[in-house]
Amino acid sequence: MVWAPDTRDTLLGTLRVLETGPRGLTETQAESRLLEHGDNTLPFERPPSWSRRLVRSLRDPFTMVLLALGLVSALIASWATAGVIVLLVVTSCLLRSNGEHRADRSTAALRKLVATTVTVRRRDSEESEPREREISVDQLVPGDVIKMSSGDLVPADVRLLRANGLTVHQAPLTGESAPVPKEAHDLPDGEGHLLWQGSSVASGTALAVVAATGADTLLAGAYQAPDRRPSAFDHAVHGISWILIRLMLIIPPIALVADALVQGKALEALPFAVAVAVGLTPEMLPVVVTMALARGSTVLARDGVIVKRLSALHDVGAVDVLCMDKTGTLTQDRPVVSGSVGPDGRADPEALRWAALNSFWTLHLTDPPTPDPMDEAVLGSAPDLGDAEGLQAMPFDPVRRISCALVRTDGRHVVVVKGAAEAVLERCAMSPWQRARAGEVASALAEAGARVLAVATAECSFPHRLGEEDDLVLTGFVTVIDELSPEAADALAVLAGRGISLKVLTGDSPATAARVCRELGMKVEAVADAASLTPQALDRATVIARCLPEDKARVVTMLRAAGHTVGFLGDGVNDRPAMRVADVGICPRDAVDVTREAADIVLAAEDLSAIDRAVVVGRRSTGNIMTYLRIALSSNVGNVIAMLAAGVALPFLPMLPVQVLVQNLCFDAAQLAFAFDRADPAVLRRPLVLRPGGILRFILGFGVMNAVADLVTFAVLTWVVGVEGEPGFHSGWFVENMLTQAVIMLLLRPTTRVSRPLGFAAGALAAVGLLLPLSPLAGAFGLVALPAQSYAWLLLVSFVYGATLVAVSRRRDRNRGRRRPSAPRP
């Protein structure tokens, strides 16, 4: 027994298909159907186990490069190098899998915070009278009859049996900010008699029959959205990995051929060529990347922000366009009165006073009370209501689109009608000119971005048949807008100051969305309609209105195709497709379950300032990773160039493989401090993305400088100091390498402030370089003590190299600052 929604089904036909009735199911029937259909839960994708995440992390491109080097090292019996590489790979994989596994647990805990009960009508047996009781939502089955009232979540896909003043919030599904009226027609026309899981009751009461549960609901179908596309981080990782692979495929064979041609010892140089490849590769790259991202996610977790995908931290720091919905993000999805005007459009509080009388007595005289957000907004802004006495009331009728109240005031009986402008105006006694003029006023108010309530009155007798008035006198109009989020204006200004362009994608009208943006201080350069959107219009538009879910995904795809890194902030089912195609998807913790599962970052609340915190942490993490890449690769490239030159010029290997390994281990261990380094304030002011081309240019430029420093060291050791033999040369170059690498760690960074971990690491690296040749361990590594004057010359070379680095870096930063465009403003 499976029900397929058909807008032509009669009420009786639906009940027959579902094999139920208005009295509800028996307990036996309910148990049988629960076994047949399963629990009423959405088909959440089960997160991978910890062990599976560990295996998946091996597919990271950086990790695969290291594993390839480890395999080559093992093939030539360089077991120490292979062992170190395996240790680094295991450490990186453990860090990544642990971090993402913790995020999965936090996300699962959020699901338990959702309300899980519903009022259901069931019978103990076929002959028993039905009784109503609360049950867990996951125990609902098709055919159950349920009751709902204002504030209730719709627990499944249902067909209305009876409705009283029912309006429903469908924003999570369709993006509509205004409540949608629903009716229980026997012969339906459209979908006005159907309610979908994921929506909520705004006002009124309803009796409905459950038509579909669990995986059969419309909401469950949203899980069929496309898988997430590769993000900016994915592209950067693959680009950098290919740079490393190309360098490793080119440089070691050059070393072998050069030694074979010049020295005639290709086989002896094979371990050295592998050591060159290892020396070229930043072995700590997976560990540093994972540690930097994991540390950032830990910092955000203290604020309640869950980073479900570690690489999303890089992506949120790289975002230069942030797309967001209006409802629930920029506004609080709660209406407030913005004005009250007379029939001529001039400010007049009288319309608001009569509207408040209508709302007050409608809420107090209807049974049961049906609080409506519009009535609460009107009452919240109303003046003194005086001593009017309520006699009769009719709540808002979705068909007539009006509500009525009969009051006695100043000895008169007055009926007060409030509702949609068109519905009220057609009941007023007006000349054609007056009606046209009033219609123009209402249209102008609507075009300004407000929802318009018309208010009209008429004297009558008591008792009176409400809802049939046709000789009303128009009192005026009350305008209602969604209340702005209190922190949104400041948060948007901060995000724009970070160099992020903001775009609002909404299902609302262009006027409504543009008004909200302007009131929040955003500069609305252009407003576009989603149906006619072009790439040129998208580039200028701040607001894209009348968006369907597929339109939001199309906008994000167009922005990414234009070269932008795009983030998407949303909380509804209609936002999920766009979230999956964005570089990073963001949602608040109270978002619809299906959207929260698709998000990469879950905020503690609907607070835009939390996004800024995530952006700052993401840029800080990316900046530390970029600093590590630049320093490690430029140093490695310089050393490799110097090794190749020395290997051709010298009659012996310029450095023993074990010395290369020790040097790399010391340098790599010291570079772990980059994961805890301070961020340059300039890094936090603009989007930051790992760009393989920019990193390649940097490492080639500064790598050549490093190679020059090494060649100068060769000359000093050979002609000035006059060291003799291989051990002396090896020791001198080893000391210089360790000193210059410590200098690079401190000076080749975008900030002059040195954090305590980094200062300690650089000092320890220099100390090892100076002291290891003097220690009892020197012989094990082929090192010897150098003459005292050697240290003075090596320190001088390091000082001159550092001064040159500072001068070149400052000139480079000045040139880059002149070329950098100014950040977009809101």
C-alpha positions in Angstrom: 0.0 0.0 0.0 1.9 3.0 -1.3 0.3 6.4 -1.9 1.4 8.6 -4.7 0.2 12.2 -4.3 -2.3 13.2 -7.0 -3.8 16.7 -6.9 -7.0 15.3 -8.3 -7.7 12.7 -5.6 -10.9 13.2 -3.6 -10.8 12.9 0.2 -12.7 9.7 0.1 -10.4 8.3 -2.6 -7.3 9.1 -0.6 -8.7 7.4 2.5 -9.5 4.3 0.4 -6.0 4.1 -1.0 -4.5 4.4 2.4 -7.0 1.9 3.9 -8.0 4.2 6.8 -10.7 6.5 7.9 -11.3 9.7 10.0 -11.3 7.6 13.2 -7.7 6.5 12.6 -6.0 3.2 12.6 -6.1 0.5 15.3 -3.0 -0.3 17.3 -2.7 -3.6 15.5 -2.8 -2.0 12.1 -0.3 0.6 13.1 2.2 -2.0 14.4 1.8 -4.0 11.1 2.4 -0.9 9.0 5.4 0.1 11.0 7.0 -3.3 10.2 6.1 -2.8 6.6 7.3 0.8 6.1 9.9 1.1 8.8 10.4 4.1 11.1 9.4 7.5 10.0 13.0 8.8 9.7 14.8 10.3 6.9 17.4 8.1 5.1 20.5 9.8 6.4 23.7 8.6 4.8 25.5 6.7 7.5 28.9 8.4 8.0 31.9 6.3 7.3 33.5 4.4 10.2 36.8 5.6 11.7 38.7 2.8 10.0 37.1 3.6 6.6 38.0 7.3 7.0 41.6 6.2 7.7 41.7 4.2 4.5 40.1 7.0 2.5 42.7 9.5 3.8 45.4 7.5 2.0 43.9 8.7 -1.3 45.0 12.2 -0.6 47.4 13.3 -3.4 50.0 14.6 -1.0 50.0 11.2 0.8 50.2 9.3 -2.5 53.3 11.2 -3.5 55.0 10.3 -0.2 53.9 6.6 -0.5 55.5 6.5 -4.0 58.8 7.9 -2.6 58.6 5.4 0.3 58.2 2.5 -2.2 61.2 3.6 -4.3 63.2 4.0 -1.1 62.3 0.4 -0.1 63.2 -0.9 -3.5 66.8 0.4 -3.2 66.9 -0.8 0.5 66.9 2.7 1.9 65.0 1.4 4.9 65.5 4.4 7.2 64.0 6.8 4.6 61.1 4.4 3.9 60.4 4.0 7.6 60.3 7.8 8.2 57.9 8.3 5.2 55.6 5.6 6.4 55.6 7.1 9.9 54.7 10.6 8.5 51.9 9.1 6.3 50.3 7.2 9.3 50.5 10.3 11.5 48.7 12.5 8.9 46.0 9.9 8.2 45.3 9.5 11.9 45.0 13.2 12.5 42.6 13.7 9.6 40.4 10.7 10.3 40.1 11.6 14.0 39.1 15.2 13.2 36.4 14.3 10.8 35.1 11.4 12.9 34.6 13.9 15.8 32.7 16.2 13.5 30.4 13.3 12.5 29.7 12.6 16.2 28.8 16.3 16.8 26.5 16.3 13.7 24.7 13.2 14.9 24.2 14.8 18.3 22.4 17.7 16.7 19.7 15.4 15.2 18.7 14.5 18.8 17.8 18.2 19.6 14.7 18.2 17.3 11.2 17.8 18.8 10.0 14.3 18.1 6.3 13.9 19.2 3.0 14.3 17.5 -0.7 14.0 18.5 -2.2 10.9 16.8 -5.8 9.5 16.8 -5.8 5.7 17.2 -8.2 2.9 18.5 -7.5 -0.1 20.6 -9.7 -2.3 18.4 -12.2 -1.9 15.5 -15.1 -1.4 17.9 -13.3 1.0 20.2 -13.8 4.8 20.2 -10.7 6.7 18.9 -8.5 8.4 21.5 -5.8 11.0 21.0 -2.3 10.6 22.5 1.2 11.8 21.9 3.6 9.4 20.2 7.1 9.7 18.8 7.3 11.0 15.3 9.3 8.0 14.1 6.4 5.7 15.0 4.0 7.4 12.5 2.7 5.2 9.7 0.7 5.8 6.5 -3.0 6.0 7.4 -2.5 7.6 10.8 -4.8 10.6 11.6 -2.9 13.4 13.3 -3.8 16.8 14.8 -1.6 19.9 14.3 -1.8 23.5 15.5 0.2 26.7 15.3 4.0 26.1 15.8 3.9 22.3 15.1 6.3 20.8 12.6 4.7 18.7 9.8 6.0 15.3 10.7 5.3 13.5 7.4 3.6 14.1 4.0 -0.1 14.5 4.8 -3.5 15.1 3.2 -5.8 17.5 5.0 -9.1 16.2 6.4 -10.1 19.5 8.1 -8.5 22.9 8.4 -9.4 26.0 10.4 -7.5 29.2 9.4 -4.5 27.1 8.4 -1.4 28.7 7.0 1.9 26.9 6.7 5.6 28.0 6.5 7.1 26.3 3.5 10.3 28.4 3.4 12.6 25.4 4.1 11.1 23.7 1.0 10.3 26.5 -1.4 12.0 29.6 -0.1 8.6 31.5 0.2 9.0 33.8 3.2 5.2 34.4 3.6 3.0 31.7 5.1 0.9 29.8 2.5 -2.8 29.2 3.1 -4.0 25.6 3.1 -7.5 24.2 2.7 -9.1 20.8 3.1 -11.1 20.6 -0.1 -12.9 17.4 -1.0 -12.3 18.1 -4.7 -8.9 19.8 -4.7 -7.4 22.1 -7.3 -3.6 22.2 -7.0 -1.7 21.3 -3.9 -3.5 23.4 -1.4 -4.7 20.3 0.5 -1.3 18.7 0.8 1.4 19.4 3.5 5.0 18.3 3.2 7.4 17.1 5.8 9.8 19.9 6.7 7.2 22.6 6.7 5.6 24.0 9.9 2.2 25.4 10.9 2.2 29.2 11.1 -1.4 29.6 12.2 -4.7 27.7 12.6 -5.4 24.1 13.3 -5.6 21.0 11.1 -6.7 17.3 11.1 -4.8 15.3 8.5 -4.1 11.8 7.4 -0.5 10.6 7.0 0.1 9.8 3.4 3.9 9.0 3.2 6.6 8.5 5.8 10.4 8.1 5.9 12.1 7.5 2.6 8.8 7.9 0.7 8.4 11.6 1.6 9.1 14.5 -0.7 11.8 15.7 1.8 13.6 12.4 1.5 13.8 12.9 -2.2 16.1 15.9 -1.6 18.9 13.4 -0.7 19.1 12.6 -4.4 20.8 15.9 -5.0 24.2 15.6 -6.9 27.3 14.8 -5.0 29.6 17.6 -3.9 31.9 19.0 -6.7 35.6 19.3 -6.2 36.3 22.5 -4.2 39.0 25.1 -4.4 41.1 23.1 -1.9 40.8 19.9 -4.1 42.0 21.8 -7.2 44.9 23.4 -5.3 46.0 20.0 -3.8 46.0 18.3 -7.2 47.8 21.2 -8.8 50.6 21.3 -6.1 50.9 17.5 -6.2 51.5 17.5 -9.9 54.2 20.2 -9.5 55.9 17.9 -7.0 55.5 14.9 -9.2 56.9 16.7 -12.3 59.9 17.9 -10.3 60.6 14.5 -8.9 60.4 12.9 -12.4 62.8 15.4 -13.8 65.5 16.3 -11.2 66.6 12.8 -9.9 67.2 11.4 -13.4 69.2 14.5 -14.2 71.4 13.8 -11.1 71.9 10.2 -12.3 72.8 11.1 -15.9 75.1 13.9 -14.8 77.0 11.6 -12.4 77.1 8.9 -15.1 78.5 11.2 -17.7 80.9 13.2 -15.5 81.9 10.9 -12.7 81.1 7.5 -14.3 79.3 6.3 -11.2 75.6 6.1 -11.9 75.0 3.0 -9.7 76.8 4.6 -6.7 74.7 7.7 -7.2 71.3 5.9 -7.2 70.8 6.2 -3.4 71.8 9.8 -3.7 69.3 10.4 -6.5 66.6 9.0 -4.3 67.8 11.2 -1.5 67.5 14.1 -3.8 63.9 13.2 -4.6 63.1 12.8 -0.9 64.9 16.1 -0.2 62.8 17.8 -2.9 59.6 16.6 -1.4 58.1 18.3 1.7 57.6 15.1 3.7 55.7 16.9 6.5 53.2 18.4 4.0 50.3 16.1 4.9 51.0 16.4 8.6 51.4 20.2 8.6 48.2 20.6 6.4 46.2 18.3 8.6 47.5 19.8 11.8 46.8 23.4 10.7 43.2 22.5 9.6 42.6 20.3 12.7 43.8 23.1 15.0 41.5 25.5 13.2 38.5 23.2 13.5 39.2 22.8 17.2 39.3 26.5 17.7 35.9 26.9 16.0 34.4 24.0 18.0 34.9 26.0 21.1 32.3 28.5 19.6 30.0 25.7 18.7 31.0 25.7 15.0 31.3 22.2 13.5 33.7 21.7 10.6 32.6 18.4 9.0 35.2 18.4 6.3 38.6 19.6 7.3 39.5 21.0 3.9 36.4 23.2 4.1 38.5 25.5 6.4 40.7 26.4 3.5 37.6 26.8 1.2 35.8 29.2 3.6 39.0 31.2 3.9 39.3 31.4 0.1 35.7 32.4 -0.5 35.4 35.7 -2.4 31.7 35.4 -3.1 29.2 34.4 -0.4 25.7 33.6 -1.5 22.9 33.5 1.0 19.2 33.3 1.4 17.2 36.1 2.8 14.6 34.4 5.0 16.1 33.2 8.3 19.5 34.6 7.4 19.2 38.3 6.9 15.7 38.4 8.5 14.3 36.6 11.5 11.3 35.2 9.7 9.1 37.2 12.1 7.0 40.1 10.7 6.9 43.6 12.2 4.8 46.6 11.3 6.7 49.2 9.3 4.0 51.8 8.7 0.3 52.8 8.8 -1.2 55.0 6.1 -4.6 56.3 5.1 -6.4 55.7 1.8 -4.4 58.5 0.2 -1.0 57.0 1.2 -0.2 59.6 3.9 0.8 58.4 7.4 -2.2 57.8 9.6 -2.2 55.7 12.8 -5.9 55.1 12.6 -5.5 52.1 10.2 -3.1 50.5 12.7 -5.6 51.1 15.6 -8.5 49.4 13.8 -6.2 46.6 12.6 -5.1 46.0 16.2 -8.7 45.8 17.4 -9.4 43.2 14.7 -6.3 41.2 15.7 -6.9 41.4 19.5 -10.5 40.2 19.4 -9.9 37.6 16.7 -7.3 36.0 18.9 -9.5 36.2 22.0 -12.9 35.2 20.7 -12.1 32.4 18.3 -12.1 28.9 19.8 -9.5 27.5 19.8 -7.2 30.5 19.6 -5.2 30.6 16.4 -2.3 33.0 16.9 -1.1 34.4 13.7 2.3 36.0 13.2 0.6 38.9 11.4 -1.8 39.5 14.3 1.1 39.4 16.8 3.1 41.9 14.7 0.1 44.3 14.6 -0.5 44.0 18.3 3.2 44.5 19.1 3.1 47.9 17.4 -0.5 49.0 18.2 -1.4 52.2 20.1 -3.9 52.2 23.0 -7.0 50.2 21.9 -9.4 52.2 24.1 -12.4 50.6 25.7 -13.8 48.7 22.7 -15.7 45.5 23.6 -15.4 42.5 21.3 -18.6 40.7 20.5 -17.9 38.3 17.5 -14.9 37.3 15.5 -14.0 35.3 12.5 -10.3 34.2 12.1 -8.4 34.6 8.9 -10.0 32.6 6.1 -7.5 31.5 3.5 -10.3 31.5 0.8 -11.7 34.9 1.5 -8.3 36.2 2.6 -9.8 38.3 5.4 -10.5 38.2 9.1 -13.4 40.0 10.8 -14.2 41.2 14.3 -17.4 42.9 15.6 -16.8 45.4 18.4 -18.9 47.8 20.4 -17.2 51.2 20.8 -18.7 54.6 21.7 -22.2 53.1 21.6 -21.8 51.8 18.1 -21.5 48.3 16.7 -18.6 48.3 14.2 -17.3 45.4 12.1 -13.6 45.6 11.4 -12.2 43.7 8.3 -8.5 43.1 7.8 -6.8 41.2 5.1 -5.2 41.2 1.6 -5.6 44.5 -0.1 -7.4 43.1 -3.1 -9.9 41.1 -1.0 -10.7 44.1 1.2 -11.0 46.7 -1.6 -13.5 44.6 -3.5 -15.8 44.8 -0.4 -15.6 48.6 0.0 -18.2 51.0 -1.3 -16.0 53.2 -3.5 -16.2 55.0 -6.8 -14.1 53.6 -9.7 -11.7 56.6 -9.2 -11.3 56.0 -5.5 -10.8 52.2 -6.0 -8.1 52.9 -8.6 -6.4 55.4 -6.4 -6.4 53.0 -3.4 -5.1 50.2 -5.6 -2.2 52.4 -6.7 -1.4 53.2 -3.1 -1.4 49.5 -2.2 0.8 48.6 -5.2 3.3 51.3 -4.4 3.6 50.0 -0.9 4.1 46.4 -2.2 6.7 47.6 -4.7 8.6 49.1 -1.9 9.1 45.6 -0.5 6.4 45.4 2.2 3.4 43.1 2.7 0.2 45.1 2.7 -2.8 44.7 4.9 -5.9 46.7 4.1 -8.3 47.7 6.9 -11.9 48.7 6.5 -14.9 49.3 8.8 -18.6 49.6 8.7 -21.4 50.2 11.3 -23.8 47.3 11.6 -26.4 45.7 13.8 -25.9 43.1 16.4 -25.9 40.1 16.0 -24.2 40.2 12.6 -23.2 37.6 10.0 -19.4 38.1 9.6 -17.6 37.7 6.3 -20.4 38.9 4.0 -19.8 42.7 4.2 -19.8 44.6 0.9 -20.3 48.2 1.9 -17.1 48.8 3.9 -15.3 52.1 4.3 -11.6 51.9 3.7 -9.6 53.1 6.8 -6.2 52.6 5.3 -3.2 50.2 4.9 -0.8 48.6 7.4 2.6 47.6 6.0 4.5 44.6 7.4 8.0 43.5 6.8 10.2 40.7 8.1 12.2 41.7 11.2 15.9 42.2 10.3 18.4 40.0 12.1 19.9 42.3 14.8 23.6 41.4 14.1 23.2 41.1 10.3 24.2 44.7 9.3 27.5 44.7 11.3 28.3 41.1 10.2 27.8 41.9 6.5 30.0 45.0 6.8 32.7 42.9 8.4 32.5 40.2 5.7 32.7 42.8 3.0 35.7 44.3 4.7 37.3 40.9 4.4 37.1 41.2 0.6 34.0 39.0 0.2 31.3 40.0 -2.3 27.8 39.3 -1.0 24.9 38.1 -3.1 21.3 37.4 -1.9 19.5 34.5 -3.6 15.8 34.5 -2.6 12.4 33.3 -3.7 10.9 36.6 -2.7 10.1 39.5 -5.1 12.9 41.8 -6.2 11.5 44.8 -4.3 11.2 42.9 -1.0 14.8 41.5 -1.2 16.3 44.8 -2.3 14.6 46.7 0.6 16.0 44.3 3.1 19.5 44.6 1.7 19.5 48.4 1.7 18.2 48.5 5.2 21.1 46.3 6.2 23.6 48.8 4.7 24.4 46.8 1.6 25.1 48.6 -1.7 22.6 47.1 -4.1 24.2 47.7 -7.5 21.6 45.7 -9.5 18.7 43.4 -8.9 18.2 40.4 -11.3 15.4 38.0 -11.9 16.6 34.3 -11.8 14.5 33.4 -14.8 16.4 35.8 -17.1 19.8 35.7 -15.5 22.9 36.1 -17.7 26.6 35.9 -16.7 26.9 39.7 -17.3 23.9 40.5 -15.1 25.1 38.1 -12.4 28.4 39.8 -12.2 26.7 43.1 -11.3 23.7 41.8 -9.3 23.6 42.0 -5.5 20.1 40.4 -5.4 18.8 37.5 -7.5 15.1 37.2 -6.8 12.4 34.6 -7.5 14.9 31.8 -7.2 13.8 28.2 -7.4 16.2 25.6 -5.9 17.6 24.8 -9.3 18.2 28.5 -9.9 20.3 28.8 -6.8 22.5 25.9 -7.9 22.8 27.4 -11.4 23.9 30.8 -10.0 26.6 29.1 -7.8 27.8 27.1 -10.8 28.0 30.2 -13.0 30.0 32.0 -10.3 32.5 29.1 -10.0 32.8 28.9 -13.8 33.8 32.6 -13.7 36.7 31.8 -11.4 35.2 32.7 -8.1 35.5 30.6 -4.9 31.9 30.4 -3.7 30.3 29.8 -0.3 26.6 29.2 0.2 24.7 29.9 3.4 21.2 28.3 3.7 18.9 26.4 6.0 16.2 25.0 3.9 15.7 22.0 1.6 15.6 24.3 -1.3 19.2 25.4 -0.5 20.7 21.9 -0.6 21.4 21.7 -4.4 23.3 25.0 -4.3 25.2 23.9 -1.2 26.4 20.7 -2.9 27.8 22.6 -6.0 29.4 25.4 -3.9 33.0 25.3 -2.8 31.8 25.3 0.8 28.3 24.8 2.2 27.3 26.5 5.5 24.2 26.2 7.6 23.0 27.0 11.1 22.5 24.1 13.6 18.7 24.4 13.4 18.6 24.0 9.6 16.5 21.3 8.1 18.1 17.9 8.7 18.7 17.2 5.0 20.5 20.5 4.6 22.6 20.1 7.7 23.8 16.7 6.4 24.9 18.3 3.2 26.7 21.2 4.8 30.5 21.4 5.3 30.3 23.8 8.2 27.5 23.9 10.8 27.2 27.2 12.7 26.1 27.3 16.4 23.2 29.6 15.4 21.8 31.8 12.6 24.6 34.3 13.3 26.5 35.8 10.4 29.3 36.8 12.8 30.1 33.1 13.2 30.9 33.0 9.5 33.4 35.8 10.0 35.1 33.7 12.7 35.2 30.7 10.4 36.7 32.9 7.6 39.4 34.3 9.9 40.3 30.8 11.2 40.3 29.4 7.6 42.5 32.1 6.3 44.9 31.7 9.2 45.1 28.0 8.6 45.6 28.5 4.9 48.2 31.1 5.5 50.2 28.8 7.7 50.0 26.0 5.1 51.1 28.4 2.3 54.0 29.6 4.5 55.1 26.1 5.0 54.8 25.2 1.3 56.8 28.3 0.2 59.6 27.9 2.8 59.9 24.1 2.5 59.8 23.9 -1.2 62.0 27.0 -1.9 64.6 25.6 0.5 64.4 22.1 -1.0 64.6 23.3 -4.5 67.6 25.5 -3.7 69.3 22.5 -2.0 68.6 20.2 -4.9 70.0 22.7 -7.4 73.1 23.1 -5.2 73.4 19.3 -4.9 73.3 18.8 -8.7 75.9 21.5 -9.2 78.2 20.1 -6.5 77.6 16.5 -7.7 79.0 17.4 -11.2 81.8 19.6 -9.9 83.1 17.5 -7.0 84.8 14.1 -7.1 82.5 12.9 -4.3 78.9 13.1 -3.3 78.2 16.6 -2.0 76.2 15.1 0.9 75.7 11.5 2.1 72.1 10.1 1.9 72.0 9.7 5.7 73.0 13.3 6.0 70.2 14.4 3.6 67.8 12.3 5.7 68.9 13.7 9.0 68.7 17.3 7.7 65.3 16.7 6.3 64.0 15.2 9.5 65.3 18.1 11.6 63.9 20.7 9.2 60.5 18.8 8.9 60.2 18.5 12.6 60.9 22.2 13.1 58.3 23.1 10.5 55.5 21.6 12.5 55.6 24.9 14.3 54.0 26.5 11.2 50.7 24.9 12.2 50.7 27.1 15.3 52.2 30.3 13.8 50.6 33.7 14.1 48.8 35.1 11.0 49.8 38.3 9.3 46.9 40.8 9.6 47.1 41.4 5.9 46.4 37.7 5.3 43.1 38.1 7.1 41.9 41.0 5.0 41.5 39.2 1.7 40.4 35.8 0.4 43.3 33.4 0.5 43.6 30.4 -1.7 46.4 28.0 -2.5 47.4 28.7 -6.1 49.9 26.2 -7.6 51.1 28.7 -10.2 51.9 31.4 -7.6 53.6 28.9 -5.3 55.7 27.6 -8.2 56.9 31.1 -9.1 57.7 31.8 -5.4 59.7 28.6 -4.9 61.7 29.0 -8.1 62.6 32.6 -7.3 63.6 32.1 -3.7 64.9 28.6 -4.5 67.5 30.1 -6.8 68.5 32.5 -4.0 69.0 29.6 -1.7 71.0 27.8 -4.2 73.3 30.8 -4.6 73.8 30.9 -0.8 74.8 27.2 -1.0 77.2 27.8 -3.9 78.8 30.7 -2.0 79.2 28.3 1.0 80.9 25.8 -1.3 83.3 28.5 -2.4 84.0 29.6 1.2 84.6 26.0 2.4 86.9 25.3 -0.6 88.9 28.5 -1.1 88.5 30.5 2.1 88.4 28.0 4.9 90.2 25.3 3.0 88.4 22.3 4.5 89.9 19.0 3.3 88.2 15.8 2.3 84.6 14.7 2.2 83.8 14.7 5.9 84.9 18.4 6.3 82.9 19.5 3.2 79.8 17.5 4.2 80.0 19.0 7.8 80.4 22.6 6.5 77.4 22.3 4.1 75.3 20.5 6.8 75.9 23.4 9.2 75.2 26.1 6.6 72.0 24.3 5.5 70.7 24.1 9.0 71.5 27.8 9.7 70.0 29.1 6.5 66.8 27.0 7.0 66.4 28.5 10.4 66.8 31.9 8.9 64.3 31.1 6.2 61.7 30.0 8.8 61.9 33.3 10.5 62.3 35.7 7.6 60.5 34.2 4.6 57.1 34.7 6.2 54.4 37.3 5.6 54.7 38.8 9.1 57.6 39.9 11.3 56.0 38.7 14.6 57.4 35.4 15.7 55.3 33.0 17.7 56.8 31.2 20.6 56.6 27.7 19.0 58.2 29.0 15.8 61.0 30.8 17.6 61.7 27.7 19.7 61.7 25.5 16.6 64.1 27.8 14.6 66.4 28.1 17.5 66.5 24.3 18.0 67.2 23.8 14.3 70.2 26.2 14.4 71.4 24.6 17.6 71.4 21.1 16.1 73.2 22.3 13.0 76.0 23.9 15.1 76.3 21.2 17.8 75.7 17.9 16.0 79.2 17.9 14.3 80.7 18.5 17.8 78.7 15.8 19.5 79.6 12.1 20.1 77.0 11.3 17.4 78.9 13.0 14.7 80.7 9.9 13.5 77.5 8.0 13.0 76.4 10.5 10.4 79.8 11.1 8.7 80.3 14.5 10.3 83.4 16.0 11.8 84.2 19.1 13.9 85.1 22.2 11.9 87.8 24.8 12.5 86.6 27.7 14.7 86.9 30.2 11.8 84.6 28.1 9.7 81.7 28.8 12.0 82.3 32.6 11.7 82.3 32.4 7.9 79.2 30.2 7.9 77.4 32.6 10.2 78.4 35.5 8.0 77.0 33.8 4.9 73.7 33.1 6.8 73.5 36.8 7.9 74.1 38.1 4.4 71.5 35.6 3.0 69.0 36.7 5.6 69.5 40.4 4.8 69.0 39.7 1.1 65.8 37.8 1.8 64.4 40.7 3.8 65.2 43.2 1.0 63.8 41.1 -1.8 60.7 40.2 0.2 59.9 43.8 1.1 60.3 44.9 -2.5 58.1 42.1 -3.7 55.4 43.0 -1.1 55.4 46.6 -2.2 55.0 45.7 -5.8 52.2 43.3 -5.0 50.4 45.9 -2.9 50.4 48.4 -5.8 48.9 45.8 -8.1 46.2 44.5 -5.6 42.7 45.8 -6.3 40.7 47.3 -3.5 38.3 45.0 -1.6 34.6 45.2 -2.6 32.4 47.1 -0.2 28.8 46.2 0.8 
